[in-house]
Amino acid sequence: MADKDIGTTTETLVASVSLFNVGTLQNDQSILTYRAGAGQIVHVPVTVGFIEMQDGEHILFDTGMLPREREGQGGASAKPYHNSIVRQTAEDDLRHRLAELGRTPEDVKIVVNSHFHWDHSGGNGLFPHARFYAQAAEHRFACSPDPFVGRLYSRPYFECGVAYEFLKGDTVIKPGVATLATPGHTPGHQSLIVRLPSGRSMIFTGDSMLCPANLDPAVPPGNAHNFEDAIASIQRLKMLSEFLDGDLVICHDPDFWRTWKPAPHQYR
């Protein structure tokens, strides 16, 4: 797939963007901001982006957490994650969130995984018919991670019979939708830029930043795999948001739902 200039094209096939609230986790503040706030417990949302496309090839950015009744898919490795989950109701199920828009899992034709941590790839198995996009560097690392971050990966979550196209850097997926390589949190982390019909851009940060405090000055999340890369990715996303006059969608921001409206609201 040929790369394109993502900064100058105004063409878009995006019809709207909706934001799904698919659960809540608890973390220490020092996970969000390196060496700051240790001992302070914060609740962070798990957010999925749904991009409605004019040509019917609708896109998900991440798939959230593993649905409860499918825990066998994750095997024994699913159980340690339960202590981090403070809310995951039937309404938080990704299928329910899609239904709020009158959609089904079969309506999702493309899934973009920011990375393969358990709270971003847990629902991959719900979309066996879809095309998946991930960075090649992420798949290599997820299959054999460094031991100190290995517990965040559960191989059955992402190796669940779906078809991946592995990317190498920034790539235009569809007119108006492009991945941005933002390593640091993981070696193959990627973010997503979406151009709305209005011409405004939404930049989904994934876990390259976890709260606005990561921005100025650039402070990496405490769970970054590589701090130098993490800072460079934060600075890159900040520059792009300023250059494009776009909005950073910081998916784990504890105050996320004070800023953004959940589905069925649609951003156009």
Buried (B, 14 or more C-beta within 10 A) or exposed (E): EEEBEBEEEEEBBBBBBBBBBBBBBBBBBBBBBBEEBEEEEBEBBBBBBBBBBBEEBBBBBBBBBBBBEBBEBBEEBBEEBEEBBEBBEEEBBBEBBBEBBEBEBEBBBBBBBBBBBBBBBBBBBBBEEBBBBBBBBBBEBBEEBEEEBEEBBBBBBBBBEBEBEBBEEBBBBBBBBBBBBBBBBBBBBBBBBBBBBEEBBBBBBBBBBBBEBBBEEBBBBBBBBBBEBBBBBBEBBBEBBEEBEBBBBBBBBBEBEEEBEBBEEBBE
